[in-house]
Amino acid sequence: MFTVEVRDHIMIAHSFKGEVFGPAQAVHGATFIVDAAFITKELDPNGIVVDIGCALEVLKEVLEPLRYINLDTVPEFKGINTTTEFLTKHIFDALANAARAGKLGRDGKALSAIRVTISESHVARAWFEAEI
């Protein structure tokens, strides 16, 4: 499998519901490093997985609505714990839609999968990976 991975980051605030979250039940901030990996079995005729410039732009566009906001105030997330795991799937869905729309410089049908990894610190990260 061939993979191209691009990276960006977001700074957010949020809180969680549930005793399991301990002090994170209070509103707190986080800086997340977001990696998006585009995976394919075959390179295109140009010898690429996707256009890296397009992939960087698409990731930036997907993350823009999340930058510098309190996720607790996003109507789409009402009643949801916006955990790192949840956010990986949310970002994956948007990237998969962009791939299907041909926004990566290659037909999205040629991709095998996308993996979104969010690092919340130097010792903890989560990811979601699926076929598209």
C-alpha positions in Angstrom: 0.0 0.0 0.0 1.1 3.5 -0.8 0.3 6.3 1.7 0.6 10.1 1.6 0.1 11.8 4.9 -0.4 15.5 5.6 -0.6 17.4 8.9 -2.2 20.4 10.5 -3.3 21.4 13.9 -6.3 22.9 15.7 -6.7 24.6 19.1 -10.1 24.0 20.7 -12.0 24.1 24.0 -14.5 21.6 25.2 -15.9 19.7 28.2 -17.1 16.2 28.8 -20.1 14.6 30.5 -19.5 11.6 32.7 -17.5 10.7 35.8 -15.0 8.7 33.7 -13.6 12.0 32.5 -12.7 13.3 36.0 -11.4 16.9 35.8 -11.9 17.0 32.0 -15.7 17.5 32.8 -14.8 21.1 33.2 -14.2 23.3 30.1 -10.6 22.9 29.1 -8.4 23.7 26.1 -6.5 21.4 23.8 -4.1 21.6 20.9 -4.5 18.7 18.5 -2.1 17.6 15.9 -4.2 16.2 13.0 -2.6 13.8 10.5 -4.6 12.6 7.4 -3.2 9.6 5.6 -4.5 8.8 2.1 -3.9 5.1 1.2 -4.0 3.3 -2.2 -2.9 0.1 -3.7 -1.7 1.7 -7.0 -0.1 5.0 -7.9 -1.8 7.1 -10.5 -0.2 7.7 -14.0 1.8 10.6 -12.4 3.2 8.3 -9.8 1.3 9.8 -6.9 -1.2 8.8 -4.3 -2.9 12.2 -4.2 -1.8 15.8 -4.9 -0.1 16.8 -1.6 -1.0 20.4 -2.1 -4.6 19.5 -2.6 -4.5 17.2 0.4 -3.1 20.0 2.6 -5.8 22.5 1.4 -8.6 20.0 2.0 -7.4 19.2 5.5 -7.1 22.9 6.3 -10.7 23.5 5.0 -12.1 20.6 7.0 -10.4 21.8 10.2 -11.2 25.5 9.7 -14.7 25.3 11.4 -13.1 23.7 14.5 -10.3 26.2 15.0 -10.3 28.4 18.1 -13.8 27.5 19.2 -15.5 25.8 22.1 -16.8 22.6 20.6 -19.6 22.6 23.3 -21.2 25.5 21.3 -21.3 23.7 17.9 -25.0 22.7 17.3 -23.9 19.6 15.3 -22.1 18.3 18.4 -24.9 19.1 21.0 -25.1 16.3 23.6 -22.0 14.6 22.2 -18.7 14.1 24.0 -16.2 15.5 21.5 -13.5 13.1 22.5 -10.4 12.6 20.4 -11.9 9.4 19.1 -15.1 11.1 18.0 -13.2 13.9 16.3 -11.2 11.4 14.2 -14.4 10.0 12.7 -15.8 13.5 12.2 -12.7 14.6 10.3 -12.6 11.3 8.4 -16.2 11.8 7.1 -15.4 15.2 5.8 -12.2 14.0 4.1 -13.9 11.0 2.5 -16.6 13.4 1.1 -13.8 15.6 -0.4 -12.1 12.5 -1.9 -15.3 11.3 -3.5 -15.8 14.8 -4.9 -12.4 14.7 -6.6 -10.8 17.4 -4.5 -7.5 15.6 -3.9 -6.2 15.8 -7.5 -7.2 12.2 -8.1 -10.5 10.3 -8.4 -11.5 9.3 -4.9 -12.5 5.9 -6.1 -8.9 5.1 -6.6 -8.1 5.4 -2.9 -8.4 2.4 -0.7 -8.7 4.1 2.7 -8.2 7.2 4.7 -6.7 7.3 8.2 -7.1 10.3 10.5 -4.8 10.4 13.6 -5.2 13.0 16.3 -2.4 13.5 18.7 -3.5 15.1 21.9 -0.1 15.0 23.5 3.3 13.5 22.9 2.2 10.3 24.7 -1.4 9.9 23.5 -3.2 9.7 20.2 -6.2 8.1 18.5 -7.1 7.3 15.0 -9.9 6.2 12.7 -9.3 4.4 9.5 -11.7 3.0 7.0 -12.2 2.3 3.3 -13.9 5.0 1.3 
